[in-house]
């Protein structure tokens, strides 16, 4: 069901109003908190601009990194929102104020002093113990404190829609007497997946990489119902190859996965069943780049489909790269999630991931990158702007493809 967006709020309804806007400003940072990749800030700018142009007083809420309140201020200093606020101000062309707390008298004072069109960034929302608390009463209390700051709620944080954090779930729930809409980024992300799954141009190609089959089994099953062909790379390829009977040497093979209820799943048996069910739809690597130890300085060799004892597959090989790139060129719709190898190690370990990214960037058809490490890779290669859609959410993208719904979206008004 379609959800209301910021576009559905007339300017008169936004003028002078305090808008609690949950963004995903969880940018890439180094150990000192310096921003190394600001893609998520840039992706949020359209919604910021709509709100500012309408004269709203914007209170931006976001998390950053993985703070741990028990480890004290020195550990958590890199996760403060100061650099995010500064970078956001550079893009918006105006000073963006930042307050050092999430709620409390100082925050209330800062909000009340906002003028129409101004933006205030709250401190990292995960610095407040209530944001991810398991105590329902503490979550409700925190949600109520946040709600008192705003007249309108906007969720433009696609990357967190699958979470149950207070700022994306309990907060809009307690604001049911006020307008609750999604931002333009969330609208775009949802529309992209909906269109891809309901009316894809064919042939449709899926490309899967990453480490574990168990992490993406639902996603794989959904894709197999949609795509004409599914190309497998990354460490998960070795699990499928082992299940098919190939030699995998010292490559990472997922044999068993422990479930949340304590039971275990035989992943090799699951992979074998998937191969049988999919028939010719699943394509596995024909050759590999292998190393003799798990280090960037290791000796390398290109092997065939079987990997010799003592060697570890680390990326798809040149023949596989060529075949996979041909498939990308021939497809009308391509969806890719998960790198083909350890691209972060650089050459030659990035060859497979880079080649797929370049092939997608050359395509004039619909190309979609499903967030996470894959998005980081195409951004690092300087190719993100030449791909139809690069999702800002890794886990959220997978979850929406799998289920086409979020509990957090249930809190947003329908059209």
C-alpha positions as CSV (number, residue, x, y, z in Angstrom):
1,X,0.0,0.0,0.0
2,X,1.4,3.4,-1.0
3,X,2.5,5.7,1.8
4,X,2.3,9.4,2.2
5,X,5.5,11.3,1.4
6,X,6.7,14.8,2.2
7,X,5.4,15.8,-1.2
8,X,1.8,15.1,0.1
9,X,2.2,17.7,2.8
10,X,1.3,21.2,1.5
11,X,3.8,23.9,2.2
12,X,1.3,25.6,4.5
13,X,1.3,22.4,6.6
14,X,5.1,22.6,6.9
15,X,5.7,26.3,7.3
16,X,7.2,26.9,10.8
17,X,6.4,23.4,12.0
18,X,8.9,21.3,14.0
19,X,9.7,18.3,11.8
20,X,11.3,15.3,13.5
21,X,13.0,13.7,10.5
22,X,14.7,10.3,11.0
23,X,17.5,10.1,8.4
24,X,20.2,7.5,7.8
25,X,23.3,9.7,8.1
26,X,25.3,6.6,9.1
27,X,28.3,7.5,6.9
28,X,31.6,5.7,6.6
29,X,34.1,7.0,9.1
30,X,37.7,6.3,10.1
31,X,38.9,5.5,13.6
32,X,39.0,9.3,14.4
33,X,35.5,9.9,13.2
34,X,36.5,11.6,10.0
35,X,34.1,11.0,7.1
36,X,35.5,8.7,4.4
37,X,32.3,8.3,2.4
38,X,29.3,10.7,2.5
39,X,26.9,8.9,0.1
40,X,24.1,8.7,2.6
41,X,24.3,12.4,3.4
42,X,24.0,13.1,-0.3
43,X,21.1,10.7,-0.7
44,X,19.2,12.6,2.0
45,X,19.5,16.1,0.5
46,X,16.3,16.1,-1.6
47,X,14.2,15.5,1.5
48,X,16.1,18.1,3.5
49,X,15.6,20.6,0.6
50,X,11.9,20.0,0.4
51,X,11.4,20.6,4.1
52,X,13.6,23.7,4.1
53,X,12.0,25.2,1.1
54,X,8.6,24.9,2.8
55,X,9.9,26.7,5.8
56,X,9.9,23.8,8.2
57,X,12.1,23.7,11.3
58,X,14.0,20.5,10.7
59,X,15.2,18.3,13.6
60,X,17.4,15.6,12.1
61,X,17.7,12.3,14.0
62,X,20.3,9.6,13.0
63,X,22.6,7.0,14.4
64,X,26.3,6.8,13.4
65,X,28.4,3.6,13.7
66,X,28.2,1.2,16.6
67,X,28.6,3.2,19.9
68,X,28.9,1.3,23.1
69,X,27.7,3.3,26.1
70,X,29.5,1.0,28.5
71,X,32.9,1.8,27.0
72,X,32.9,5.5,27.9
73,X,33.4,8.8,26.0
74,X,36.8,8.1,24.5
75,X,35.6,5.0,22.7
76,X,32.4,6.7,21.6
77,X,34.0,10.0,20.5
78,X,34.3,9.0,16.8
79,X,30.6,8.4,16.7
80,X,29.5,11.9,17.6
81,X,27.5,13.7,14.9
82,X,29.7,16.9,14.7
83,X,31.4,16.0,11.4
84,X,28.1,14.8,9.9
85,X,26.4,18.2,10.7
86,X,29.4,20.1,9.3
87,X,29.4,18.1,6.0
88,X,25.6,18.4,5.8
89,X,25.9,22.1,6.1
90,X,28.4,22.2,3.3
91,X,26.0,20.5,1.0
92,X,23.0,22.6,2.0
93,X,25.0,25.8,1.8
94,X,24.1,27.0,5.2
95,X,25.1,26.4,8.8
96,X,23.6,23.3,10.3
97,X,23.4,23.4,14.1
98,X,24.2,20.4,16.2
99,X,23.3,19.8,19.9
100,X,25.4,17.4,22.1
101,X,22.4,15.6,23.5
102,X,19.4,13.6,22.1
103,X,16.7,14.9,24.5
104,X,16.5,17.2,27.5
105,X,16.3,20.9,28.3
106,X,19.2,21.9,26.0
107,X,17.7,20.1,23.1
108,X,14.3,21.6,23.8
109,X,15.9,25.1,23.9
110,X,17.8,24.5,20.6
111,X,14.6,23.3,18.9
112,X,12.6,26.3,20.1
113,X,15.2,28.7,18.8
114,X,15.1,27.2,15.3
115,X,13.9,29.5,12.6
116,X,11.9,28.4,9.5
117,X,14.2,26.6,7.0
118,X,16.9,25.9,9.6
119,X,18.3,22.4,10.5
120,X,19.3,21.1,13.8
121,X,21.1,17.7,14.1
122,X,20.7,15.9,17.4
123,X,23.5,13.8,18.9
124,X,23.8,10.2,17.8
125,X,20.5,8.7,18.8
126,X,22.2,5.5,19.9
127,X,24.0,7.6,22.6
128,X,20.6,7.4,24.4
129,X,20.1,4.1,26.2
130,X,16.4,4.0,25.3
131,X,17.0,3.8,21.5
132,X,17.8,0.1,21.5
133,X,16.6,-0.8,25.0
134,X,15.0,-4.2,25.5
135,X,12.9,-2.6,28.3
136,X,9.5,-1.6,26.7
137,X,8.8,1.0,29.4
138,X,12.2,2.7,28.7
139,X,11.5,2.7,25.0
140,X,8.1,4.3,25.5
141,X,9.5,6.9,27.8
142,X,12.2,7.8,25.3
143,X,9.7,7.9,22.4
144,X,7.5,10.2,24.4
145,X,10.4,12.6,25.1
146,X,11.3,12.7,21.4
147,X,7.7,13.2,20.3
148,X,7.4,16.3,22.4
149,X,10.0,17.9,20.1
150,X,8.0,17.7,16.9
151,X,4.8,18.5,15.1
152,X,5.4,16.2,12.2
153,X,7.3,12.9,11.7
154,X,9.3,12.0,8.6
155,X,11.1,8.7,8.0
156,X,13.8,8.9,5.3
157,X,16.1,6.3,6.8
158,X,15.7,3.4,4.5
159,X,18.8,1.6,5.9
160,X,17.1,1.3,9.3
161,X,13.5,0.4,8.3
162,X,14.1,-3.3,9.2
163,X,15.1,-2.3,12.8
164,X,13.0,-1.9,15.9
165,X,14.9,1.2,17.2
166,X,12.7,3.7,19.0
167,X,13.3,6.5,16.4
168,X,11.9,4.4,13.6
169,X,9.2,2.4,15.3
170,X,8.0,3.6,18.7
171,X,8.4,7.3,17.9
172,X,6.0,7.4,15.0
173,X,3.7,5.1,16.9
174,X,3.2,7.7,19.7
175,X,2.8,10.5,17.1
176,X,-0.3,9.0,15.6
177,X,-2.2,12.3,16.3
178,X,0.3,14.1,14.0
179,X,1.3,13.7,10.3
180,X,3.7,10.8,9.7
181,X,5.2,10.5,6.2
182,X,8.2,9.0,4.4
183,X,10.9,11.0,2.7
184,X,11.9,11.0,-0.9
185,X,14.8,8.5,-0.5
186,X,12.6,5.9,1.2
187,X,10.0,6.5,-1.5
188,X,12.6,5.9,-4.2
189,X,14.0,2.8,-2.5
190,X,10.6,1.2,-2.1
191,X,9.5,2.0,-5.7
192,X,12.7,0.6,-7.1
193,X,12.2,-2.8,-5.5
194,X,8.5,-2.9,-6.2
195,X,9.0,-2.1,-9.9
196,X,11.9,-4.6,-10.2
197,X,9.9,-7.5,-8.8
198,X,6.5,-6.7,-10.4
199,X,7.4,-5.5,-13.9
200,X,11.1,-6.2,-14.7
201,X,12.4,-5.9,-18.2
202,X,13.7,-9.2,-19.4
203,X,16.0,-11.0,-19.4
204,X,16.5,-10.4,-15.7
205,X,19.8,-11.3,-14.2
206,X,20.7,-11.7,-10.5
207,X,24.2,-11.6,-9.1
208,X,24.9,-12.8,-5.6
209,X,28.1,-12.7,-3.6
210,X,29.2,-12.3,0.0
211,X,30.2,-14.8,2.6
212,X,27.3,-16.9,3.9
213,X,24.5,-18.7,2.1
214,X,22.6,-18.8,5.4
215,X,22.4,-15.0,5.6
216,X,20.8,-14.7,2.2
217,X,18.8,-17.9,1.8
218,X,15.4,-16.1,1.7
219,X,16.8,-13.5,-0.7
220,X,18.1,-16.2,-3.0
221,X,14.8,-18.0,-3.0
222,X,12.9,-14.8,-3.9
223,X,15.4,-14.0,-6.7
224,X,15.2,-17.5,-8.2
225,X,11.5,-17.0,-8.7
226,X,12.1,-13.7,-10.5
227,X,15.4,-13.9,-12.4
228,X,16.2,-15.8,-15.6
229,X,19.7,-16.5,-14.4
230,X,21.5,-16.2,-11.0
231,X,25.3,-15.8,-11.0
232,X,27.1,-16.7,-7.8
233,X,30.4,-15.4,-6.6
234,X,32.1,-14.5,-3.3
235,X,32.7,-16.9,-0.5
236,X,29.2,-18.4,-0.8
237,X,30.2,-19.8,-4.2
238,X,32.5,-22.3,-2.4
239,X,29.6,-23.6,-0.4
240,X,27.6,-24.2,-3.6
241,X,30.6,-25.7,-5.3
242,X,31.3,-28.1,-2.4
243,X,27.6,-29.1,-2.5
244,X,27.9,-29.8,-6.2
245,X,30.9,-32.1,-5.6
246,X,33.8,-29.8,-6.5
247,X,37.1,-29.6,-4.6
248,X,37.3,-26.4,-2.7
249,X,40.7,-26.7,-1.0
250,X,41.0,-24.4,2.1
251,X,38.2,-22.1,0.8
252,X,35.6,-20.9,3.2
253,X,32.7,-23.4,3.1
254,X,29.6,-23.0,5.3
255,X,28.6,-26.4,6.5
256,X,26.2,-25.8,9.4
257,X,24.3,-22.7,10.6
258,X,22.9,-22.3,14.1
259,X,19.4,-20.9,14.2
260,X,18.0,-18.5,16.8
261,X,16.0,-21.3,18.5
262,X,19.2,-23.3,19.0
263,X,18.5,-25.8,16.2
264,X,21.0,-26.2,13.3
265,X,20.6,-26.2,9.6
266,X,22.8,-28.3,7.2
267,X,23.8,-25.6,4.8
268,X,25.6,-27.9,2.4
269,X,22.4,-30.0,2.1
270,X,20.4,-26.8,1.6
271,X,22.7,-25.6,-1.1
272,X,22.5,-29.0,-2.8
273,X,18.7,-28.8,-2.8
274,X,18.8,-25.2,-4.2
275,X,21.0,-26.3,-7.0
276,X,18.6,-29.2,-7.8
277,X,15.6,-26.9,-7.7
278,X,17.1,-24.1,-9.7
279,X,18.5,-26.3,-12.5
280,X,20.3,-24.2,-15.0
281,X,19.3,-20.9,-13.4
282,X,22.2,-20.9,-10.9
283,X,25.6,-20.4,-12.5
284,X,28.8,-21.1,-10.5
285,X,32.4,-19.9,-11.1
286,X,34.4,-21.7,-13.8
287,X,37.7,-20.6,-12.4
288,X,39.1,-18.8,-9.3
289,X,41.9,-16.6,-8.1
290,X,43.3,-18.6,-5.2
291,X,45.8,-17.8,-2.4
292,X,48.0,-20.0,-0.3
293,X,47.2,-18.1,2.9
294,X,44.7,-15.5,4.0
295,X,46.8,-12.4,3.5
296,X,47.0,-9.7,0.9
297,X,50.7,-10.5,0.4
298,X,50.0,-14.2,-0.2
299,X,51.0,-16.1,-3.3
300,X,48.3,-16.3,-5.9
301,X,47.3,-18.6,-8.8
302,X,44.3,-19.0,-11.1
303,X,42.7,-22.4,-10.8
304,X,39.9,-24.2,-12.6
305,X,36.5,-25.0,-11.0
306,X,38.3,-27.2,-8.5
307,X,40.6,-25.6,-6.1
308,X,43.8,-27.6,-5.1
309,X,44.5,-28.7,-1.5
310,X,46.2,-26.0,0.5
311,X,44.8,-23.1,-1.6
312,X,41.9,-20.8,-0.9
313,X,39.5,-19.2,-3.4
314,X,39.5,-15.5,-2.9
315,X,37.8,-14.1,-6.1
316,X,36.3,-15.3,-9.3
317,X,38.8,-16.0,-12.1
318,X,39.3,-14.4,-15.5
319,X,37.0,-16.8,-17.5
320,X,34.2,-16.4,-15.0
321,X,34.7,-12.6,-15.1
322,X,34.3,-12.6,-18.9
323,X,31.2,-14.8,-18.8
324,X,29.5,-12.9,-16.0
325,X,30.2,-9.6,-17.8
326,X,28.7,-11.0,-21.0
327,X,25.6,-11.9,-19.0
328,X,25.4,-8.4,-17.6
329,X,25.7,-6.8,-21.1
330,X,22.9,-9.1,-22.4
331,X,20.4,-8.5,-19.5
332,X,17.7,-5.8,-19.5
333,X,17.5,-5.8,-15.7
334,X,20.4,-6.6,-13.3
335,X,20.3,-6.8,-9.5
336,X,23.5,-7.3,-7.7
337,X,24.1,-7.9,-4.0
338,X,27.5,-9.1,-2.5
339,X,31.0,-8.6,-3.8
340,X,32.7,-11.3,-5.9
341,X,35.9,-11.3,-3.7
342,X,37.9,-9.4,-1.2
343,X,37.8,-6.1,-3.2
344,X,39.1,-4.2,-0.1
345,X,42.5,-5.8,-0.5
346,X,42.9,-4.1,-3.9
347,X,44.5,-5.5,-7.0
348,X,44.3,-8.4,-7.9
349,X,41.6,-9.3,-5.3
350,X,39.2,-6.6,-6.5
351,X,39.2,-7.8,-10.2
352,X,35.9,-9.7,-10.1
353,X,34.0,-7.1,-8.1
354,X,35.4,-4.2,-10.2
355,X,34.7,-6.0,-13.5
356,X,31.0,-6.6,-12.6
357,X,30.7,-2.9,-11.5
358,X,32.2,-1.7,-14.7
359,X,30.0,-3.9,-16.8
360,X,26.9,-2.6,-15.0
361,X,28.1,1.0,-15.4
362,X,28.4,0.4,-19.2
363,X,24.8,-0.9,-19.5
364,X,22.1,1.3,-20.7
365,X,19.5,-0.9,-19.1
366,X,18.2,-1.1,-15.5
367,X,21.0,-1.9,-13.0
368,X,20.4,-2.1,-9.3
369,X,23.0,-2.5,-6.5
370,X,21.6,-3.8,-3.3
371,X,23.5,-1.7,-0.7
372,X,26.0,-2.9,1.9
373,X,29.5,-3.8,0.8
374,X,28.5,-3.8,-2.9
375,X,27.4,-0.2,-2.6
376,X,30.7,0.6,-0.9
377,X,32.6,-1.1,-3.7
378,X,30.9,0.7,-6.6
379,X,31.4,4.0,-4.7
380,X,35.1,3.3,-4.1
381,X,35.5,2.5,-7.9
382,X,33.8,5.8,-8.7
383,X,31.0,4.1,-10.6
384,X,27.9,4.7,-8.4
385,X,26.6,7.6,-10.5
386,X,26.6,5.4,-13.6
387,X,24.4,2.7,-12.1
388,X,20.6,3.1,-12.2
389,X,20.1,2.6,-8.5
390,X,22.5,2.1,-5.6
391,X,20.6,1.3,-2.4
392,X,21.5,3.0,0.8
393,X,20.4,-0.1,2.8
394,X,22.1,-3.5,2.9
395,X,20.1,-5.5,5.3
396,X,17.0,-3.3,4.7
397,X,17.2,-3.9,0.9
398,X,17.4,-7.7,1.4
399,X,14.6,-7.7,3.9
400,X,12.3,-5.6,1.6
401,X,13.0,-7.9,-1.3
402,X,12.2,-10.9,0.8
403,X,9.0,-9.7,2.5
404,X,7.9,-6.4,0.7
405,X,6.9,-4.9,4.1
406,X,8.3,-3.4,7.3
407,X,6.7,-2.9,10.7
408,X,8.1,0.6,10.7
409,X,6.2,1.5,7.6
410,X,3.0,0.4,9.3
411,X,3.4,3.5,11.4
412,X,3.3,5.8,8.4
413,X,0.0,7.2,7.0
414,X,-1.4,5.5,3.9
415,X,-2.2,7.5,0.8
